[in-house]
Structures are given as C-alpha cells and as structure tokens.
Amino acid sequence: MISADKTPELLTIPPLENGDKLTRYEFERRYHAMPHLKKAELIEGVVYVASPVRAKKHGKPHSQIMTWLGTYEASTPGVETLDNTTVLLDADNEPQPDAILRIENGGQSRINKNDYVEGAPELIVEIAASSASYDLHEKLKVYRRNQVQEYLVWRVYDRQFDWFKLQAGEYIQLATNTDNIIYSQVFPGLWLDKSALLSGNLAQVLNILQQGLSTIEHQEFVKKLASVNT
C-alpha cells in the first residue's frame, strides 16, 4: 500500500548516489525526489553527495566566511551574499558552493524564475578538507571554464587559504602583501587578513575588512553599483 505522501512516480525514481553519471535534468529529477537530502552537486556530469558536516572542520570556518562576506554586503548595496545555493552553470555542472558573492544587477549571474542562481557568480568560496579535495581539481576547472572571476578555497586540514583570480582564461593565485592581507580584484574593499582568519581571530578579520570598506575605491564601487540600479 502506498502512503498518502508518496506517489507511485516518486517511488520509481532512483536515489542520488556518489559517482552516478547523470544529465543535469536527471540529476535535478532525483534531487527533487529526495527532500531530506541537504547537499548534492553535479560536477562534470558526476554526482557528489556531501558527507555529514563537522562542527570545527566545516561549520565554524563556513560561519566565519559568511560573517566576513555578509559584513561586506551590508556596506555595499548592489552585491549579494548567498549560502549553499544551487548554481546552474552549464549542461554538466550544478554545484552548490559554500558561499557566493555576486553583483545583483549587471553582473554575470541572475536569479531565475525557480529561485536558482543561473550563470557564474563573480566570487565563490568553498570550504575544503585538503589539497586532495575535488574543490581544487574538478571544481576549479569547472569554475575557471565558466568564468567565475575569483575562487577562494579554505583548506582546513592544510591550514591554508587559496585565493584565485581569473586572468587570461587561467587562475592565478593572489599573494598577500607584507601584512598578510589579500585584496579582491573584483570587489573593491573586500580585504582579508589571511593569518587572522586561519588563527580564528574573527575580530581582526572584520577590523581589516572595515579598513577596506573605508577606501576611496570602495566608495567609488558603491557609486558605480548605484548608477546601474537607478
């Protein structure tokens, strides 16, 4: 006997499994049939189902990144921070990045009628375990090919933070200055104290960000965004 909340159609849809090779249509069909599933991605036509999230090795770093990006958004009308949001990139790729920073109007991406991000956001952040993670291999290639302008990877076990900028079709790694600060090349004023982030000093991370938000470059960027939105 079929219960009231399960239709015959849903019972015939196979579940998503790690390593499945699917079209984006079939991936979405199976994903929608598994409402209990919190995160699954399609990368180069292959399904990746996320493991349970650890508190200190993922939850905490993720929270700190969202606080950093959310603070930037609060002072930069016209940009948007999104958390674990599905991104429709191309026929074989439907990732769900840990964090996104995008330009709302006149940027590379848009929110479609189904409330998904369509196109490449300007900046994506992933929380990765180590350099062996697919975030630094398969995903990096996908984001580069789809023109994600800046790609940030926090390698928690390696205690490293990589910031890539798209240049002439390739990702180059941005270096810190003598004070160990990295400056976004796409979002003026988005400054990051790498040492403070890796040591868990969120107050210092936000202090350096506030310095970036006080620059003339950031003020001019806000004016530029406002002119697009009027």
C-alpha positions as a printed Julia matrix, in Angstrom:
230×3 Matrix{Float64}:
  0.0    0.0     0.0
  1.34   3.43   -0.94
  1.22   6.05    1.8
 -0.58   9.32    1.16
  2.65  11.33    0.94
  4.37   9.11   -1.59
  3.21   8.97   -5.2
  3.98   5.97   -7.44
  6.18   8.23   -9.57
  8.44   9.21   -6.64
  8.81   5.59   -5.59
 10.24   4.72   -9.02
 12.88   7.46   -9.06
 16.31   6.1    -8.06
 18.15   7.93   -5.28
 21.25  10.01   -5.93
 24.45   8.13   -5.21
 28.06   9.28   -5.19
 29.64   8.62   -8.57
 26.41   8.5   -10.57
 26.89   9.87  -14.09
 23.79  11.84  -14.96
 22.47  14.6   -17.17
 21.53  17.78  -15.34
 17.86  17.04  -15.97
 18.09  13.6   -14.39
 20.19  14.95  -11.5
 17.53  17.55  -10.73
 14.72  14.98  -11.02
 16.37  12.7    -8.47
 17.42  15.56   -6.21
 13.84  16.91   -6.02
 12.62  13.42   -5.14
 14.91  13.41   -2.07
 13.72  16.39    0.04
 15.67  15.11    3.06
 18.97  15.47    1.17
 20.73  18.69    2.17
 23.51  18.89   -0.4
 24.37  17.16   -3.66
 26.28  18.51   -6.64
 26.73  17.63  -10.28
 30.32  18.27  -11.38
 31.29  17.37  -14.94
 28.29  15.05  -15.11
 29.25  13.15  -11.93
 27.19  13.23   -8.71
 28.82  14.19   -5.41
 26.73  13.74   -2.27
 28.07  15.64    0.73
 29.13  13.83    3.9
 27.81  14.9     7.33
 29.24  18.31    8.27
 31.76  18.51   11.13
 31.5   21.45   13.53
 35.12  22.64   13.76
 36.32  21.48   10.33
 33.48  22.9     8.3
 30.67  24.54   10.27
 32.89  27.07   12.06
 35.0   28.08    9.02
 31.81  28.39    6.99
 30.27  30.64    9.63
 33.33  32.9     9.65
 33.32  33.25    5.86
 29.62  34.11    5.86
 30.18  36.75    8.56
 33.02  38.28    6.51
 31.05  38.34    3.25
 27.83  39.42    4.95
 29.62  42.4     6.51
 30.88  43.4     3.07
 27.37  43.11    1.64
 25.94  45.28    4.43
 28.21  48.15    3.34
 27.94  47.53   -0.4
 24.39  47.93   -1.76
 24.09  46.08   -5.05
 26.03  42.95   -4.1
 24.53  39.79   -2.66
 25.91  37.05   -0.4
 24.37  33.59   -0.71
 24.89  30.49    1.43
 24.83  26.95   -0.02
 22.83  27.97   -3.07
 22.45  25.88   -6.21
 24.2   27.39   -9.24
 23.24  26.37  -12.77
 26.48  26.7   -14.72
 26.16  24.51  -17.8
 24.68  21.22  -19.01
 27.03  19.11  -16.87
 27.54  21.26  -13.79
 25.18  22.2   -10.98
 27.34  22.94   -7.93
 26.17  24.16   -4.53
 29.03  26.38   -3.3
 29.54  27.06    0.39
 29.37  30.82   -0.24
 28.75  33.18   -3.14
 29.27  36.9    -3.62
 27.59  38.27   -6.73
 26.7   41.57   -8.35
 22.91  41.72   -8.37
 22.31  43.9   -11.45
 24.68  44.0   -14.4
 26.77  41.08  -13.14
 27.5   37.68  -14.64
 24.65  35.78  -12.96
 20.94  36.13  -12.34
 18.24  34.58  -10.15
 15.92  32.58  -12.42
 12.19  32.02  -12.05
 12.81  28.91   -9.93
 14.94  30.93   -7.47
 18.27  29.35   -8.51
 21.42  31.21   -9.5
 21.98  30.92  -13.23
 25.39  31.79  -14.66
 28.73  32.31  -12.96
 28.81  34.42   -9.79
 31.76  36.8    -9.59
 33.17  35.15   -6.44
 32.8   31.67   -4.95
 34.16  30.27   -1.68
 34.5   26.58   -0.85
 35.48  25.01    2.49
 37.7   22.05    1.58
 39.37  19.36    3.65
 42.78  19.44    1.95
 44.57  19.88   -1.36
 43.24  16.44   -2.35
 39.67  17.73   -2.36
 37.73  17.93   -5.62
 37.3   21.63   -4.84
 40.91  22.14   -6.02
 40.66  19.84   -9.0
 37.36  19.14  -10.78
 35.54  22.17   -9.39
 38.42  24.53  -10.05
 38.39  23.56  -13.73
 34.62  24.0   -13.94
 34.65  27.42  -12.28
 37.54  28.56  -14.47
 35.83  27.43  -17.66
 32.59  29.15  -16.66
 34.36  32.45  -15.88
 33.99  32.65  -12.1
 36.23  35.67  -11.58
 37.55  34.85   -8.1
 37.63  31.45   -6.44
 38.56  31.08   -2.77
 39.33  27.74   -1.12
 39.9   27.29    2.62
 41.86  24.05    3.05
 41.05  23.37    6.69
 43.31  20.39    7.38
 46.2   22.0     5.5
 45.62  25.3     7.37
 45.85  27.17    4.09
 43.69  29.62    2.19
 43.93  29.9    -1.6
 42.58  32.93   -3.48
 42.48  32.53   -7.25
 41.79  35.3    -9.79
 40.81  34.58  -13.38
 43.31  36.14  -15.76
 43.52  35.43  -19.49
 41.47  32.27  -19.04
 43.62  30.85  -16.24
 43.51  31.06  -12.46
 46.44  32.81  -10.86
 46.86  32.71   -7.09
 46.76  36.11   -5.43
 49.56  36.74   -2.95
 49.29  38.55    0.36
 51.06  41.85    0.97
 53.69  42.32    3.68
 50.9   42.5     6.29
 49.49  39.16    5.07
 46.4   40.82    3.59
 44.77  39.8     0.31
 42.74  42.31   -1.74
 39.91  41.29   -4.03
 40.44  42.39   -7.62
 36.71  42.28   -8.4
 35.11  43.67   -5.23
 36.97  46.81   -4.11
 37.33  46.97   -0.34
 36.98  43.23    0.19
 40.15  42.76    2.21
 41.14  39.59    4.06
 43.7   39.15    6.81
 44.75  35.61    5.99
 46.67  34.96    9.22
 43.78  36.21   11.36
 41.31  34.03    9.51
 43.43  30.89    9.83
 44.02  31.53   13.54
 40.32  32.08   14.22
 40.66  35.79   15.05
 37.39  36.93   13.5
 37.54  40.33   15.2
 40.78  41.11   13.37
 39.35  39.8    10.1
 36.46  42.25   10.42
 38.78  45.06   11.51
 40.83  44.73    8.32
 37.66  44.47    6.26
 36.45  47.75    7.75
 39.68  49.36    6.6
 38.95  48.17    3.08
 35.39  49.47    3.29
 36.75  52.92    4.17
 38.82  53.26    0.99
 38.02  55.59   -1.9
 37.98  52.57   -4.22
 35.12  51.02   -2.28
 33.17  54.27   -2.21
 33.54  54.58   -5.98
 32.41  50.98   -6.44
 29.27  51.65   -4.4
 28.51  54.69   -6.58
 29.02  52.61   -9.72
 26.61  49.94   -8.46
 24.05  52.62   -7.54
 24.18  54.06  -11.06
 23.34  50.64  -12.5
 20.41  50.15  -10.12
 18.77  53.52  -10.85
